[in-house]
């Protein structure tokens, strides 16, 4: 699911996630700290789309707990 969120962000904005970091090491550091990409302009990504992308990036434990909710 995590990758799907990144692909959606890339398609909607035309930019790679973490495009604002000029060096690969900065991206690796951000990922190791659990940092998700910054939200782009609301014109490019709606609130609904952003909420779904964030859901894709949620920890697996949280996704499993949410799947139990009926």
Backbone as a printed PyTorch tensor [residue, N CA C, xyz], in Angstrom:
tensor([[[  0.8240,  -1.1940,   0.0000],
         [  0.0000,   0.0000,   0.0000],
         [  0.8650,   1.2530,   0.0000]],

        [[  2.0000,   1.2060,   0.7170],
         [  2.8500,   2.3880,   0.8100],
         [  3.2560,   2.8770,  -0.5790]],

        [[  3.6710,   1.9630,  -1.4290],
         [  4.1190,   2.3280,  -2.7810],
         [  2.9870,   2.9480,  -3.5890]],

        [[  1.7820,   2.4400,  -3.4200],
         [  0.6450,   2.9710,  -4.1570],
         [  0.4180,   4.4430,  -3.8110]],

        [[  0.5730,   4.7980,  -2.5370],
         [  0.4360,   6.1980,  -2.1310],
         [  1.4530,   7.0790,  -2.8330]],

        [[  2.6820,   6.6050,  -2.9340],
         [  3.7290,   7.3680,  -3.6240],
         [  3.4540,   7.5020,  -5.1100]],

        [[  2.9440,   6.4330,  -5.7100],
         [  2.6080,   6.4800,  -7.1360],
         [  1.4730,   7.4690,  -7.3770]],

        [[  0.4620,   7.4350,  -6.5150],
         [ -0.6520,   8.3950,  -6.6420],
         [ -0.1510,   9.8260,  -6.5420]],

        [[  0.7040,  10.0890,  -5.5590],
         [  1.2410,  11.4380,  -5.3820],
         [  2.0170,  11.8610,  -6.6250]],

        [[  2.8120,  10.9730,  -7.1650],
         [  3.5920,  11.2660,  -8.3620],
         [  2.6850,  11.5720,  -9.5550]],

        [[  1.6580,  10.7780,  -9.7450],
         [  0.7400,  10.9840, -10.8720],
         [ -0.0220,  12.2980, -10.7300]],

        [[ -0.5050,  12.5880,  -9.5370],
         [ -1.3150,  13.7940,  -9.3310],
         [ -0.5030,  15.0850,  -9.4170]],

        [[  0.7640,  15.0340,  -8.9980],
         [  1.5740,  16.2620,  -8.9610],
         [  2.5820,  16.3600, -10.0970]],

        [[  2.9350,  15.2120, -10.6820],
         [  3.9730,  15.2170, -11.7090],
         [  5.3770,  15.2790, -11.1150]],

        [[  5.4770,  15.1530,  -9.7970],
         [  6.7700,  15.1990,  -9.1120],
         [  6.9310,  13.9680,  -8.2350]],

        [[  8.1580,  13.5230,  -8.0980],
         [  8.4590,  12.3880,  -7.2290],
         [  8.2380,  12.7910,  -5.7670]],

        [[  7.7950,  11.8510,  -4.9220],
         [  7.7530,  12.1600,  -3.4920],
         [  9.1530,  12.5570,  -3.0140]],

        [[  9.2290,  13.4750,  -2.1160],
         [ 10.4920,  13.9980,  -1.5620],
         [ 11.3160,  14.7370,  -2.6130]],

        [[ 10.6800,  15.2410,  -3.6560],
         [ 11.4090,  15.9540,  -4.7060],
         [ 12.1410,  17.1940,  -4.1820]],

        [[ 11.7260,  17.6930,  -3.0570],
         [ 12.3060,  18.9020,  -2.4800],
         [ 13.6330,  18.6390,  -1.7790]],

        [[ 14.0150,  17.3940,  -1.6340],
         [ 15.3320,  17.0510,  -1.0850],
         [ 16.2990,  16.8570,  -2.2490]],

        [[ 17.3560,  17.6610,  -2.3180],
         [ 18.2730,  17.5690,  -3.4630],
         [ 19.1890,  16.3430,  -3.4440]],

        [[ 19.3730,  15.7270,  -2.2980],
         [ 20.2930,  14.5890,  -2.1990],
         [ 19.5600,  13.3310,  -1.7450]],

        [[ 19.9710,  12.2150,  -2.3060],
         [ 19.3620,  10.9290,  -1.9790],
         [ 19.4870,  10.6050,  -0.4900]],

        [[ 20.6160,  10.9680,   0.1060],
         [ 20.8150,  10.7210,   1.5340],
         [ 19.7790,  11.4120,   2.4000]],

        [[ 19.3240,  12.5830,   1.9690],
         [ 18.2960,  13.2990,   2.7160],
         [ 16.9660,  12.5490,   2.6700]],

        [[ 16.6890,  11.9400,   1.5340],
         [ 15.4580,  11.1520,   1.3950],
         [ 15.5370,   9.9230,   2.2970]],

        [[ 16.6870,   9.2570,   2.2850],
         [ 16.8690,   8.0690,   3.1210],
         [ 16.7180,   8.4400,   4.5960]],

        [[ 17.2670,   9.5620,   4.9970],
         [ 17.1490,  10.0170,   6.3860],
         [ 15.6870,  10.2990,   6.7410]],

        [[ 14.9780,  10.9620,   5.8380],
         [ 13.5640,  11.2610,   6.0820],
         [ 12.7560,   9.9710,   6.2340]],

        [[ 13.0140,   9.0040,   5.3600],
         [ 12.3140,   7.7230,   5.4450],
         [ 12.6300,   6.9980,   6.7450]],

        [[ 13.8800,   7.0430,   7.1680],
         [ 14.2600,   6.3420,   8.4020],
         [ 13.6250,   6.9700,   9.6350]],

        [[ 13.2750,   8.2490,   9.5370],
         [ 12.5910,   8.9310,  10.6460],
         [ 11.0660,   8.7900,  10.5650]],

        [[ 10.5880,   8.1080,   9.5230],
         [  9.1440,   7.9240,   9.3700],
         [  8.4430,   9.1350,   8.7930]],

        [[  9.1880,  10.0440,   8.2010],
         [  8.6130,  11.2610,   7.6310],
         [  7.9010,  10.9350,   6.3200]],

        [[  6.6730,  11.3960,   6.1890],
         [  5.9570,  11.2140,   4.9260],
         [  6.1970,  12.4570,   4.0730]],

        [[  6.0060,  12.3420,   2.7590],
         [  6.1760,  13.5160,   1.8990],
         [  5.2410,  14.6500,   2.3060]],

        [[  5.6900,  15.8640,   2.0260],
         [  4.8730,  17.0440,   2.3400],
         [  3.6590,  17.0830,   1.4320]],

        [[  2.5830,  17.6360,   1.9850],
         [  1.3660,  17.7540,   1.1790],
         [  1.5570,  18.8350,   0.1220]],

        [[  1.2170,  18.4980,  -1.1250],
         [  1.2960,  19.5040,  -2.1870],
         [  0.1050,  20.4500,  -2.1240]],

        [[  0.1170,  21.4050,  -2.9930],
         [ -0.9500,  22.3860,  -3.1050],
         [ -2.3020,  21.6900,  -3.2600]],

        [[ -3.3160,  22.2230,  -2.5840],
         [ -4.6570,  21.6260,  -2.6100],
         [ -5.2690,  21.6390,  -4.0060]],

        [[ -4.7630,  22.4770,  -4.8930],
         [ -5.2530,  22.4870,  -6.2750],
         [ -4.8430,  21.1930,  -6.9800]],

        [[ -3.6570,  20.6830,  -6.6520],
         [ -3.1560,  19.4600,  -7.2780],
         [ -3.7100,  18.1980,  -6.6370]],

        [[ -3.8520,  18.2180,  -5.3160],
         [ -4.3050,  17.0430,  -4.5670],
         [ -5.4180,  17.4780,  -3.6170]],

        [[ -6.6090,  16.9590,  -3.8400],
         [ -7.7520,  17.3400,  -3.0060],
         [ -7.6220,  16.7510,  -1.6010]],

        [[ -8.4390,  17.2280,  -0.6910],
         [ -8.4330,  16.7000,   0.6800],
         [ -8.7300,  15.1980,   0.6790]],

        [[ -9.6880,  14.7910,  -0.1360],
         [-10.0670,  13.3790,  -0.2120],
         [ -8.9040,  12.5290,  -0.7310]],

        [[ -8.2480,  12.9990,  -1.7830],
         [ -7.1000,  12.2750,  -2.3370],
         [ -5.9630,  12.1990,  -1.3230]],

        [[ -5.7000,  13.3220,  -0.6430],
         [ -4.6140,  13.3510,   0.3380],
         [ -4.9020,  12.3980,   1.4970]],

        [[ -6.1520,  12.3540,   1.9400],
         [ -6.5250,  11.4460,   3.0260],
         [ -6.2760,   9.9900,   2.6130]],

        [[ -6.6050,   9.6490,   1.3730],
         [ -6.3700,   8.2830,   0.9040],
         [ -4.8740,   7.9840,   0.8090]],

        [[ -4.1010,   8.9360,   0.2970],
         [ -2.6440,   8.7570,   0.2030],
         [ -2.0580,   8.5430,   1.5960]],

        [[ -2.4850,   9.3410,   2.5590],
         [ -1.9960,   9.1730,   3.9330],
         [ -2.4000,   7.8050,   4.4910]],

        [[ -3.5920,   7.3510,   4.1500],
         [ -4.0310,   6.0240,   4.5870],
         [ -3.0820,   4.9600,   4.0410]],

        [[ -2.6590,   5.1240,   2.7940],
         [ -1.7120,   4.1720,   2.1940],
         [ -0.3950,   4.1480,   2.9690]],

        [[ -0.0220,   5.2650,   3.5400],
         [  1.2440,   5.3750,   4.2660],
         [  1.1240,   5.0480,   5.7500]],

        [[ -0.0580,   4.6960,   6.1990],
         [ -0.2480,   4.3680,   7.6180],
         [  0.5380,   3.0980,   7.9690]],

        [[  0.9950,   2.9910,   9.2100],
         [  1.6810,   1.7630,   9.6260],
         [  0.7830,   0.5410,   9.4230]],

        [[  1.3680,  -0.5830,   9.1030],
         [  0.6150,  -1.8130,   8.8310],
         [ -0.2760,  -2.1940,  10.0090]],

        [[  0.1890,  -2.0080,  11.2210],
         [ -0.6040,  -2.3460,  12.4070],
         [ -1.9010,  -1.5500,  12.4160]],

        [[ -1.8240,  -0.2750,  12.0630],
         [ -3.0180,   0.5700,  12.0250],
         [ -3.9530,   0.1150,  10.9140]],

        [[ -3.4140,  -0.2350,   9.7560],
         [ -4.2510,  -0.7080,   8.6560],
         [ -5.0040,  -1.9720,   9.0330]],

        [[ -4.3270,  -2.8760,   9.7280],
         [ -4.9820,  -4.1130,  10.1580],
         [ -6.0950,  -3.8230,  11.1560]],

        [[ -5.8550,  -2.8880,  12.0690],
         [ -6.8770,  -2.5390,  13.0600],
         [ -8.0750,  -1.8930,  12.3820]],

        [[ -7.8310,  -1.0360,  11.3880],
         [ -8.9270,  -0.3710,  10.6890],
         [ -9.7320,  -1.3510,   9.8590]],

        [[ -9.0990,  -2.4150,   9.3700],
         [ -9.8370,  -3.3780,   8.5540],
         [-10.8300,  -4.1800,   9.3780]],

        [[-10.6650,  -4.1890,  10.7040],
         [-11.5890,  -4.8990,  11.5880],
         [-12.8520,  -4.1020,  11.8690]],

        [[-12.8260,  -2.7930,  11.5660],
         [-13.9610,  -1.9260,  11.8390],
         [-15.0430,  -2.1740,  10.7920]],

        [[-16.2600,  -2.3820,  11.2580],
         [-17.3650,  -2.6340,  10.3240],
         [-18.3900,  -1.5500,  10.4040]]])
